């Protein structure tokens, strides 16, 4: 059912916790269904590199695993590079997710985008990466429990299809 990578990130989550005095916070989820995710970022203002990232997730094992994986994928990347990471990239790096759990990877993508939006709201003098506002608007309209194929248009990073 779950890949070895997914189980490893669930049982041994990376970057769990919350950054004290973060540069950005992304809160996403739906308390009705139970999946809630908070992503906190430390960002170098000169280079826009994510120097640290932490997460707190309330949800199932797949939600914890996708939170852990997305933090690993964005750490050390510029905001523009992190913007290219899709829910399908997260799922692929976890060795795939069951179709009924793809919504967890959507939450991870939404969490990073929400944190980026928060960063640029805090720093209006800075220019956000091209495509951030469009991606955030598209992700905001999504129901993470809906069709995972609608989630991300990131064709270059893989699709995370289940085997």
C-alpha positions in Angstrom: 0.0 0.0 0.0 2.6 2.6 1.0 6.2 2.6 -0.4 9.2 2.2 1.8 10.1 5.9 1.3 6.6 7.0 2.5 6.8 4.8 5.5 10.3 6.1 6.3 9.1 9.7 6.2 6.1 8.9 8.3 8.1 7.0 11.0 11.1 9.3 10.9 9.8 12.7 9.8 12.4 15.2 8.7 12.2 18.9 9.7 9.3 18.4 12.1 8.6 21.3 14.4 8.3 25.1 14.1 10.9 27.7 13.4 11.0 30.4 16.1 10.5 33.8 14.5 10.0 32.5 11.0 10.3 34.7 7.9 7.1 33.0 6.5 4.3 30.8 7.7 1.9 28.8 5.5 -1.2 27.3 7.2 -3.4 25.0 5.0 -5.9 22.3 5.5 -9.4 21.6 6.4 -10.3 21.1 10.1 -13.5 19.4 9.1 -11.6 16.5 7.4 -8.8 16.6 9.8 -5.7 17.3 7.7 -4.0 20.5 8.8 -0.4 21.6 7.9 1.8 24.5 9.0 5.0 25.2 7.1 7.5 27.7 8.6 10.4 29.1 6.6 13.6 30.9 7.2 14.7 32.7 4.1 17.9 34.6 3.2 16.6 38.0 2.2 19.6 38.7 -0.2 19.5 35.4 -2.1 15.9 34.3 -1.4 17.2 30.9 -0.5 15.2 28.8 2.0 17.8 28.2 4.7 15.5 26.3 7.1 12.0 24.8 6.9 9.9 23.0 9.5 6.4 21.6 9.5 3.7 20.7 12.0 1.0 18.4 10.6 -2.2 17.1 12.1 -3.4 14.2 9.9 -2.8 10.7 8.6 0.6 9.1 8.0 0.5 10.2 4.3 0.0 13.8 5.4 3.0 13.6 7.7 5.1 11.9 5.0 4.3 14.5 2.4 5.0 17.3 4.8 8.4 15.8 5.6 9.3 15.2 2.0 8.3 18.7 0.8 10.5 20.2 3.5 13.4 18.1 2.2 12.7 19.1 -1.4 12.6 22.9 -0.7 15.4 23.3 1.8 18.4 25.0 0.2 16.5 26.1 -2.8 15.6 29.6 -3.9 12.0 30.6 -3.7 11.8 30.4 -7.6 13.2 26.8 -7.5 10.8 25.8 -4.7 7.9 27.2 -6.7 8.5 24.5 -9.3 8.0 21.6 -6.8 4.5 20.2 -7.4 2.4 17.7 -5.5 3.2 15.2 -8.1 7.0 15.7 -7.5 6.3 15.1 -3.7 4.4 11.9 -4.5 7.0 10.7 -6.9 9.9 11.3 -4.4 7.9 9.2 -1.9 7.7 6.3 -4.3 4.0 7.1 -5.1 0.9 7.4 -3.0 -2.4 5.6 -3.1 -4.9 7.6 -5.2 -7.0 8.2 -2.1 -4.0 9.9 -0.4 -2.9 12.2 -3.2 -4.7 15.0 -1.5 -2.0 15.0 1.1 0.6 15.9 -1.5 -1.7 18.7 -2.7 -1.7 20.1 0.9 2.1 20.0 0.9 2.3 22.0 -2.3 -0.4 24.4 -1.0 1.6 24.8 2.3 4.8 25.9 0.5 2.9 28.3 -1.8 1.0 29.8 1.2 4.3 30.3 3.1 5.8 32.1 0.0 2.7 34.3 -0.3 3.1 35.2 3.4 6.8 36.0 2.9 6.0 38.5 0.1 3.1 40.0 2.1 5.6 40.7 4.9 8.1 42.0 2.3 6.2 44.0 -0.3 9.4 45.7 -1.4 10.6 42.3 -2.8 9.5 40.9 -6.2 7.9 37.4 -6.0 9.1 34.7 -8.4 7.2 34.7 -11.7 4.1 32.5 -11.5 3.8 32.5 -7.7 0.5 34.5 -7.6 -1.0 32.4 -10.4 0.0 29.1 -8.8 -1.3 30.3 -5.4 -4.6 31.3 -6.9 -5.0 28.0 -8.7 -4.0 26.0 -5.6 -6.4 28.0 -3.4 -9.3 27.0 -5.7 -8.5 23.3 -5.4 -10.2 20.9 -3.1 -7.3 18.7 -1.9 -9.7 15.8 -1.7 -10.8 16.3 -5.4 -9.1 15.0 -8.5 -5.3 14.9 -8.0 -4.7 15.3 -11.7 -6.0 18.8 -11.4 -3.5 19.7 -8.7 -0.3 20.6 -10.5 0.6 21.3 -14.1 4.3 20.6 -13.4 5.0 18.2 -16.2 8.8 18.2 -16.0 9.1 16.9 -12.5 7.2 13.6 -12.9 3.8 12.6 -12.0 4.1 10.2 -9.0 1.8 7.6 -10.6 1.1 4.7 -8.4 2.2 1.2 -9.5 
